[in-house]
Amino acid sequence: MKQLELTPRLALLASWVSEGARLADIGTDHAYLPVWLMLAGRLRAAIASDLRAGPLDRARATGKTWGVADRIDFRLGPGLDTVAPEEADTVVIAGMGGETIAAILAAAPWTADGKHRLLLQPMTRAWELRTFLADNGYAITREALVRDRGTLYPVMEAGAGKMTLSLGQLHGGAGLTRDPLGDRYLIEQIVRLEMAVAGLNRGTGEKSRARADETRDVITALLAMREEWRHAQCR
Ligand SMILES: C[S@@+](CC[C@H](N)C(=O)[O-])C[C@H]1O[C@@H](n2cnc3c(N)ncnc32)[C@H](O)[C@@H]1O
């Protein structure tokens, strides 16, 4: 049988899962990540959980196809409601918006108990997730970028801790100064925000003006980060 191949995004996440982990993959959909890790002999236990029955059926089907369905616990329900804290030491929440990942963590405060390693991969609104983590007793211990089908995605490792992030870091990444894709990521954020400012400038109200000013502050912070990134590359 052919080997199960992960996309670059899932492959990076897989490479960050420690040998012998007890994994909970939240929003698992096809369960490619837990199935791949189980086939590689890297997991002691795995929970594959999803909010919806359709994705969970797909997850079970992947497990059956690859002969590991009986070694993975498939669970249906929202976020981490399906997992007891002592069942997992590694929690992956990937492939969702940053605000959804933040809401899932907010509903499971035990994820900040210092006993869990969180591997988080927001598809959009990463800054909302970084803000939530900084404000709620988590620290990002590692962050990297991965390019998947032409799009750049941040991947974060987080756990209990304290961190203060600058405006630039909230939007441009917590530790991407040395990432080879860091400059590209900053440019993408700047372009997106410039477009937002152009939209806000078309508005006439006080609110639009205030949001345009805030957004310009973020752009300025990101431009400064680009300078930092350049210096870090020269060292
Ligand atoms: C795009 S898929 C991501 C699949 C996989 N994690 C990945 O990164 O490729 C998003 C999945 O998250 C599930 N999902 C969305 N919100 C959720 C929540 N609050 N709790 C659990 N699963 C959720 C969806 O049903 C869907 O299957």
The ligand as a Gaussian input file, in Angstrom:
#p B3LYP/6-31G(d) Opt

LIG

0 1
 C      -10.265000      22.558000       8.036000
 S      -10.498000      21.268000       9.177000
 C       -8.878000      21.054000       9.814000
 C       -8.471000      19.608000       9.852000
 C       -7.079000      19.364000      10.429000
 N       -7.017000      19.713000      11.828000
 C       -6.036000      20.134000       9.652000
 O       -5.403000      21.029000      10.225000
 O       -5.857000      19.857000       8.458000
 C      -11.329000      22.019000      10.525000
 C      -12.093000      20.997000      11.366000
 O      -12.343000      21.592000      12.624000
 C      -13.628000      21.198000      13.059000
 N      -14.057000      22.174000      14.054000
 C      -14.426000      23.471000      13.880000
 N      -14.729000      24.043000      15.047000
 C      -14.544000      23.088000      16.000000
 C      -14.708000      23.058000      17.400000
 N      -15.116000      24.127000      18.077000
 N      -14.445000      21.909000      18.049000
 C      -14.006000      20.816000      17.384000
 N      -13.846000      20.780000      16.059000
 C      -14.115000      21.904000      15.377000
 C      -14.447000      21.181000      11.777000
 O      -15.587000      20.351000      11.930000
 C      -13.441000      20.610000      10.788000
 O      -13.517000      19.234000      10.683000

